[in-house]
Amino acid sequence: MAGQIRIRIRHKKMKTPYFDYLLVSPDEMRDLLQGTGWKLSKIFNPGIFPYTVVIEKEQLFQVDHEHRAKLIMDNIYPITDN
């Protein structure tokens, strides 16, 4: 993948295993995250390299506490129309 490098960190006699590091633009990161269940929620220093991002797990839907309790109870004790 373009922008992917493999590095390891060394300090004196210590070293990490090799790991992949991806250098992408914020737009490329959004594209990569699409369909994964994650979203780019914050960009620090946009337009300046290097930048930092926060990614968050997407919520499928928002449910308030009252409706959440009802959903839980309906799944435990389903209401039937018999």
Secondary structure, DSSP 8 states (H G I E B T S, - for coil): -TTEEEE--EETTEE---EEEE---HHHHHHHHTTTTEEEEEEESTTSSS-EEEEEE--S----HHHHHHHHHHHHS-----
